[in-house]
Amino acid sequence: MTITYHDLFATIRKALQAAGVEAAQLETREILCVASGKTGEELYRDFSLYTTDAIAERSLALLARREKGEPIAYLVGEWSFCGLPFDVSPAALIPRVDTEMLAQLAVNRLEAVPGHSRVLDLCAGTGCVGLTAAAQVKTARAVLVDLSDGALDLCKRNIRRHRLTGRAVYLKGDALQPPSHALGQFDVLVCNPPYIATGDLDGLDPSVKDFEPLMALDGGEDGLDFYRAVTTLWKPAIKPGGHLLYEVGIGQAEDVAWLLVRAGYENIRITRDTGGIDRVVEGQRPLEPPESEEEG
């Protein structure tokens, strides 16, 4: 197959456009970079040169996977979150812009802690939230907890990728069960749990439903199973005065906020993401336990 990078680029872009891919230009570049091992700058520099048969074949194989709906992030093997690159795989959800508000608020809360601080990223997936917080707050240490072995492998890889081996660890754990006392307590607990109602899973976009892990999506009958469990079971893992921060789905913020209220958290806040959607719900564990708990 004798073809220049320019012609191969045009062929792939046209196919992606025909498949309804909105960012066809960007995704074409990503596919060719992965197939050729070139950076974007090197690719454009070599546009007029001929590719090798192997590069062309790899490019067309990646195109075929994308045409079937597989997310571009899984083809590339990494994705950007808060300006940082993270290894990704079908073992965990792809980091999304919607979640960046959760990470930023975690950073803000950690920066307010004098001296060293600890952040727990529960249902960590790739570890992008906890590791972003640790990367930006140099006095913070992160613990990443997930039940999926595949997700924990991504956490391990991303800890190494961001040179956080001395300040971040990953552990297997079930968010629906009480935490081990050995975990200790944290200044901030962040959680982006499965929150899609079981009955709504079939209506998700095929690129999500068919390729991203069901385990990271299914939040039970009403989508709130993990919020109920974590709010109560994991409260002892939060220091008095510490913060619990959740990402929530569209329309869930008020219900999750009331869960925090009923569990005795204070200073409940709801924050919108950059798209104007109520996206983060947070509460603060009281410095002193309520009188009802003291009496019990």
C-alpha angles and dihedrals in degrees: 000000000000109000137137124237088247093056093043089050091052093048094051094043091052091050092049092049089051088052090055098252106158097202094046094145094052094042092049089056091049092051093050093046091053093045095047101033090233130133118240090258092051091048094054090044090056097042094120094048126094119255124225121253090247093055092047091049093048090048093052091046090054089046090054091053092049092049087057089058103261109152116256090233091064091049091051094041095222140058137193122249122176087346094305126110118237130189110242136188138165087271091081141026116274111254109256136202088239089067096052090085089060090053093046093051089049089053091050093052093046092049088058092058113095114231122348120359138190129220126192117205104199118194083016101177104177090000090241097140098047094040093048088053092049092046093052099039106053093192093056129097121202134211116195117202127187137149095220118089089206092054091048089054088055090049090053092049093047093048088056093042092057094040093241097132091122095049106034135054135178127221136181112244143147116237089204091062130064114270123250114261086230089074091071121200133311136211090218132022114193122189132180097179132178103283109165113114109244092239091055097054095090090056095058121112109276091239087064102032096045101038113023119076116274089210089066094048110042110091097172133258096327098018093249103096095107094045091054093049100043095043092060108021097046098041091099088059090063118082116238102271091022125127135245113203124188134186108219136192126246110295096010102094098091094047092049091046090056090051088058092047093051091048091057101255118149137211093034112195135182118203127192124226124232089276092059094252121136096250112155127049118186139176137181126233108236118253089230125032117251116265091250090061092047091052092047 
